[in-house]
Amino acid sequence: IFLDAVDFYVNFIMILIGFSKAFSAGWIYGLQDQIDKFGKKVVYTLILSTFGSLLLAALCWFILGATLTGFVVLFLFYGFGVLYCYEQIKKLQADLPKQEHTTRVALLDLFMGNVNELTSELEKSVGPIPKAWPFLVKHFIPQVLLLLFINLACAKTDGGNPIFGHYADYAVWPFQAVGVFVVLLVSCVFTIGLGRPDAYQLIASEDEREFRKHEEEILRDSYIEMSYERRSPVSA
């Protein structure tokens, strides 16, 4: 029973960590470059409309039980967000009449530019990556994982109680308490790692610390080189 309870509660953490990794790869990577190109309003509006629409739709689906309303809210909220981004990019193009890219190309860059750049960087190390990977890692995987997490968090037992804290109707002590404690413990460890990545350097081996140091130097040199290439004029 202990293993069953702990295994269930660990699912919360595994889904959340998976979402965080996918979100970081698809949306956080290259974020500053996109802000420099399109401005904070456009970039953050796209993020908010993408995940805000999912959150509102999930509220309708999993809590209110209004399936059709959820889809309407999803498409309207996301659609208005994308429309706002489109209009802002059109204004940006109008303010820069000599801009080389069309509005269509600029939209494609907004939706896929950063993750395509990440794919190009990864292919230098791991070889060819499937063409669908950039789209999936930005516009499919994090959204699905977020929905799975919300669905699991809102699930109820046969008795109508929230499944979190009442899994399989096991006794609160020790089974539910141990499971919830595992979730809180891993959440704290994960949150500390996000806020202070160097907090766990003391428990890392000497070889790993040297590898991390070397890796950071390579990434810094690559970033400087990429920034220089972007700013350098293209020869005719």
C-alpha positions in Angstrom: 0.0 0.0 0.0 2.9 2.3 0.8 4.4 1.8 -2.6 1.1 2.3 -4.4 0.3 5.5 -2.5 3.8 7.0 -3.1 3.8 5.9 -6.7 0.5 7.7 -7.3 1.6 11.0 -5.6 4.9 11.0 -7.4 2.9 11.2 -10.7 2.1 14.8 -9.8 5.7 15.7 -9.6 6.8 13.8 -12.7 4.1 15.5 -14.8 5.0 18.9 -13.4 8.7 18.4 -14.1 8.0 17.2 -17.6 5.9 20.3 -18.2 8.6 22.5 -16.9 11.2 21.0 -19.1 9.0 21.2 -22.2 8.0 24.7 -21.4 11.6 25.8 -20.9 12.7 24.2 -24.2 9.7 25.5 -26.2 9.1 28.9 -24.7 11.9 30.1 -22.4 14.8 29.3 -24.8 15.5 32.4 -26.9 12.8 34.4 -25.0 15.0 37.5 -24.8 15.7 37.4 -28.5 12.0 37.3 -29.3 11.3 40.1 -26.9 14.0 42.2 -28.7 12.3 41.4 -32.1 8.6 41.8 -31.2 8.4 43.5 -27.8 7.2 42.2 -24.5 3.5 42.7 -25.2 3.5 40.5 -28.2 5.6 37.7 -26.7 3.9 37.6 -23.4 0.5 37.9 -25.0 1.2 34.7 -27.0 2.3 32.8 -23.9 -0.7 34.1 -21.9 -3.2 33.3 -24.7 -1.7 29.8 -25.2 -1.7 28.6 -21.6 -4.4 31.0 -20.2 -6.9 29.6 -22.7 -5.9 26.0 -21.6 -6.4 26.9 -17.9 -9.8 28.4 -18.5 -10.9 25.5 -20.7 -9.6 23.0 -18.1 -11.7 24.8 -15.5 -14.8 24.3 -17.6 -13.9 20.7 -18.5 -12.7 19.2 -15.2 -14.5 21.3 -12.6 -17.7 22.7 -14.1 -18.2 19.8 -16.4 -19.1 22.1 -19.3 -17.3 20.5 -22.3 -18.7 22.6 -25.1 -18.2 25.8 -23.1 -14.6 24.8 -22.5 -13.9 24.5 -26.2 -15.6 27.8 -26.9 -13.5 29.6 -24.2 -10.3 27.8 -25.5 -10.7 29.0 -29.1 -12.0 32.5 -28.3 -9.3 33.3 -25.7 -6.5 31.8 -27.9 -7.9 33.4 -31.1 -8.1 36.9 -29.6 -4.6 36.6 -28.3 -3.2 35.5 -31.7 -5.2 38.2 -33.4 -3.7 40.8 -31.1 -0.2 39.5 -31.9 -1.0 39.7 -35.6 -2.1 43.3 -35.4 0.9 44.3 -33.4 3.2 42.7 -35.9 1.5 44.4 -38.7 2.0 47.8 -37.0 5.6 46.9 -36.4 6.1 46.1 -40.1 4.4 49.4 -41.0 6.8 51.3 -38.7 9.7 49.6 -40.4 9.0 49.8 -44.1 12.4 48.5 -45.1 12.0 45.4 -43.0 13.1 42.4 -45.1 10.5 40.0 -43.6 6.8 39.9 -44.4 4.2 39.7 -41.8 3.7 36.0 -42.5 7.4 35.3 -42.0 7.4 37.4 -38.8 4.5 35.4 -37.4 6.3 32.2 -38.2 9.3 33.5 -36.4 7.2 34.4 -33.4 5.6 31.0 -33.2 8.5 28.8 -34.1 11.7 30.9 -34.4 13.2 30.2 -31.0 12.5 26.5 -31.0 13.8 26.1 -34.6 17.0 27.8 -33.4 17.2 25.3 -30.5 16.8 22.4 -32.9 19.6 23.7 -35.0 21.9 23.9 -31.9 20.9 20.4 -30.7 21.5 18.9 -34.2 25.2 20.0 -33.9 25.5 17.6 -31.0 22.9 14.8 -31.5 22.5 14.7 -35.3 19.3 15.0 -37.3 16.1 15.7 -35.3 12.6 14.8 -36.7 11.0 17.8 -38.4 7.9 17.5 -36.1 10.0 17.9 -32.9 10.1 21.7 -32.8 6.3 22.0 -33.2 5.6 19.2 -30.7 7.9 20.6 -28.0 6.3 24.1 -28.2 2.7 23.7 -29.3 1.8 20.2 -28.1 3.8 18.5 -25.4 3.7 21.3 -22.7 0.0 21.9 -23.3 -0.9 18.2 -23.0 1.2 17.8 -19.8 -0.5 20.8 -18.3 -3.9 19.3 -19.1 -2.9 16.0 -17.6 -1.7 17.7 -14.4 -4.9 19.7 -14.0 -7.0 16.6 -14.8 -5.2 14.6 -12.2 -5.4 17.4 -9.6 -9.2 17.8 -10.2 -10.0 14.0 -10.2 -12.3 12.7 -7.6 -12.8 9.3 -5.9 -15.9 7.2 -6.2 -17.1 8.8 -3.0 -16.8 12.3 -4.5 -13.7 13.4 -2.5 -10.7 14.9 -4.3 -8.3 12.1 -5.2 -5.4 14.2 -3.9 -5.4 13.3 -0.2 -8.0 10.5 -0.6 -6.3 8.2 -3.1 -7.9 4.7 -3.2 -9.6 5.6 0.1 -6.5 4.6 2.0 -6.2 5.8 5.6 -5.0 9.3 6.0 -2.2 8.1 8.4 0.2 6.9 7.3 -0.6 6.3 3.6 -2.0 9.6 2.4 0.2 11.6 4.7 3.4 9.9 3.4 2.3 10.5 -0.2 1.5 14.1 0.3 4.8 14.6 2.2 6.7 13.1 -0.8 4.9 15.6 -3.1 5.8 18.6 -0.9 9.4 17.4 -0.4 10.1 16.9 -4.1 8.3 20.2 -4.8 10.6 22.1 -2.4 13.7 20.4 -3.8 12.6 21.2 -7.4 11.7 24.8 -6.5 15.0 25.4 -4.8 16.8 24.0 -7.9 14.9 26.5 -10.1 15.6 29.5 -8.0 19.2 28.6 -7.0 20.7 26.1 -9.5 24.0 26.2 -7.6 22.4 25.1 -4.3 23.3 21.5 -4.9 26.9 22.0 -6.0 28.1 20.7 -2.6 26.7 17.2 -3.2 28.0 17.0 -6.8 31.1 15.1 -7.5 34.4 16.8 -8.5 34.2 15.5 -12.0 30.6 16.7 -12.4 31.5 20.2 -11.1 34.3 20.4 -13.6 32.0 19.2 -16.4 29.4 21.8 -15.5 32.0 24.6 -15.4 33.3 23.5 -18.8 29.7 23.3 -20.2 28.9 26.8 -19.0 32.0 28.2 -20.7 31.0 26.5 -24.0 27.4 27.8 -23.7 28.7 31.3 -23.0 31.1 31.3 -25.9 28.4 30.0 -28.2 25.9 32.7 -27.1 28.6 35.4 -27.7 29.3 34.0 -31.1 25.6 33.8 -32.0 25.0 37.4 -30.8 27.9 38.6 -32.9 26.6 36.8 -36.0 23.1 38.4 -35.6 24.5 41.9 -35.3 27.1 41.5 -38.1 25.8 42.9 -41.5 25.2 40.2 -44.1 27.6 40.5 -47.0 26.1 40.9 -50.5 
